[in-house]
Amino acid sequence: MRSPTQSIEKYGIAGVLFGACFPAIALLIDHWSLGMEKFEPGWLISNNPLHFVILLAPIVLGGVFAVLGAERDRSVLAAEQSHARDHEYRLIVEGVTDHAIYMLDVMGNIRTWNAGAARLKGYCADEVVGQHFSIFLGADAATTGSAQAALTTALANRRFETEGWRYRKDGTRFWAQVLIEPVFGHRGEHVGYAKITRDRTEQKAATDRIQHLAGHDPLTGLPNRTLLIDRLNLALDLCQDVKSQRLAVINLDLNRFKDINDTHGHAVGDKLLQIVADRLRQACAVGGGFGRFGGDEFVGFFEFENADELRQYLSALTERLADRA
């Protein structure tokens, strides 16, 4: 591509040459109309003032051609640069493998598909281009309207972010971090959406693990003192709201547990605590809850409406704990 100076020179010279045709033709016409035997341009110009005006044509057209030609070259250069940027952008997006990056039309149908989307979701481009992106949200997406709500929010707020389960082609799911932004054309018209999806399954598992440990005993997996008290308070609130509902608090510890630790070692003592916790967890399946308060002390609660119901629960709990299997 020529420089701006070269463009001006090129188109300016062309304009001057083109403009020079007009005074030459005007002189020839004047010479022919007067029937002159000898061509005398100086005499023709001096006797017809109109020729002075026509002589300005090369200068005027040279300037016009120079301006228009340079502007044309600038437009071509801008278009080529824009095309090059678009090409580079496509190469970058298509080469990304750890993010699903693709375009949706205004209705939410998939228009493009990159390598990261194929790796993350298991579909090739031919399988999903033209499909609605709700196919990744699960079977209830169409009935809940969650997909359309995401697009509506993105268009209204210029951005939509969320996290949730998404589904691959093989039916497996992953925890996704999703970003949707509307895309607008050169005239400001809405042309679709850009959608970016990241797999955050490992991060979610780590977060869930931390949250679980914050409320559970690491040895037995039962709720710890803090979580059990929170659950107990909720159960007490329920009993106050439902007059027929009653609440029993159960305290349980292991006899001679210290002797077991001292005699057989802490590994055996820990195993015993895990066995007891597992049986208490099974008892919780029919109602109530248990937690480890510390050491060999366990505390639980059970919601009931009459004494017989409580006696049956305590009897079943006793049998489960006493089982030597």
Residue pairs with C-beta under 8 A, 6 or more apart in sequence:
1 73
1 76
1 77
1 80
2 10
2 73
4 70
4 73
4 74
7 66
7 69
7 70
7 73
8 66
8 69
8 70
9 66
10 69
11 65
11 66
11 68
11 69
11 70
12 62
12 63
12 65
12 66
12 69
13 62
14 65
14 69
15 58
15 61
15 62
15 63
15 64
15 65
15 66
15 69
16 58
16 59
16 61
16 62
17 58
18 58
18 61
18 65
19 57
19 58
19 59
19 60
19 61
19 62
20 57
20 58
22 54
22 57
22 58
23 51
23 54
23 55
23 57
23 58
26 50
26 51
26 54
27 39
27 41
27 44
27 45
27 51
30 44
30 48
30 51
31 39
31 40
31 44
34 44
44 51
45 51
45 52
45 55
93 101
93 114
94 114
94 115
95 114
95 115
96 114
96 115
96 116
97 115
97 116
97 119
98 116
98 119
98 198
98 199
99 116
99 120
99 196
99 197
99 198
100 114
100 116
100 117
100 120
100 121
100 195
100 196
100 197
100 198
101 114
101 116
101 117
101 194
101 195
101 196
102 110
102 111
102 112
102 113
102 114
102 117
102 194
102 195
103 110
103 111
103 112
103 183
103 192
103 193
103 194
103 195
104 110
104 111
104 133
104 151
104 180
104 192
104 193
104 194
104 195
105 111
105 191
105 192
105 193
106 190
106 191
106 192
106 193
107 132
108 132
108 133
108 134
108 147
108 148
108 151
108 193
109 130
109 131
109 132
109 133
110 128
110 129
110 130
110 131
110 132
110 133
111 129
111 192
112 125
112 129
113 123
113 124
113 125
113 128
113 129
117 123
117 128
117 197
118 124
118 125
120 168
120 174
120 197
120 199
121 128
121 136
121 166
121 168
121 169
121 197
122 168
122 169
122 170
123 169
127 169
128 135
132 147
133 147
133 195
134 141
134 142
134 146
134 147
136 166
136 167
136 197
137 146
137 147
137 166
137 167
138 165
138 167
141 147
150 160
150 162
150 178
150 180
151 160
151 180
151 193
153 160
154 160
154 180
154 181
154 182
154 193
155 182
155 190
155 193
158 181
158 182
159 179
159 180
159 181
160 178
160 179
160 180
160 181
161 177
161 178
161 179
161 180
162 178
163 175
163 176
163 177
163 178
163 200
163 204
164 175
164 176
164 178
165 173
165 174
165 175
165 176
166 173
166 174
166 175
166 176
166 178
166 197
167 173
168 174
174 199
174 201
175 199
175 200
175 201
175 203
175 204
176 197
176 198
176 199
176 200
177 197
177 198
177 200
178 195
178 196
178 197
179 195
179 196
179 197
180 193
180 194
180 195
180 196
181 193
181 194
182 190
182 192
182 193
182 194
183 190
183 191
183 192
183 193
183 194
184 190
184 191
185 191
215 223
215 224
215 226
215 227
216 222
216 223
216 224
216 227
217 223
217 224
217 277
217 291
217 292
219 270
219 273
219 274
219 277
219 292
220 273
220 274
220 276
220 277
220 292
221 277
221 281
222 277
222 280
222 281
222 290
222 291
222 292
222 298
223 231
223 289
223 290
223 291
223 292
224 291
224 292
225 291
225 292
225 293
225 294
227 291
228 289
228 290
228 291
228 293
228 299
231 289
231 291
231 301
232 249
232 289
232 301
235 247
235 301
235 303
236 247
238 245
238 303
239 245
239 246
239 247
239 303
244 305
245 303
245 304
245 305
246 303
246 304
246 305
246 310
247 301
247 302
247 303
247 304
248 301
248 302
248 303
248 304
248 310
249 299
249 300
249 301
250 288
250 290
250 299
250 300
250 301
250 302
250 314
250 317
251 297
251 298
251 299
252 280
252 290
252 297
252 298
252 299
252 300
252 321
253 295
253 296
253 297
253 298
254 260
254 272
254 273
254 276
254 296
257 269
257 272
257 295
257 296
260 268
260 269
260 272
261 268
261 269
273 292
273 296
276 298
276 321
277 290
277 292
277 298
279 320
279 321
279 323
280 290
280 298
280 300
280 317
280 321
281 290
282 320
283 290
283 300
283 313
283 316
283 317
283 320
284 290
284 300
286 313
286 316
287 302
287 303
287 304
287 313
288 300
288 301
288 302
288 303
288 313
289 300
289 301
290 298
290 299
290 300
291 298
291 299
291 300
292 298
293 299
302 310
302 313
304 310
304 313
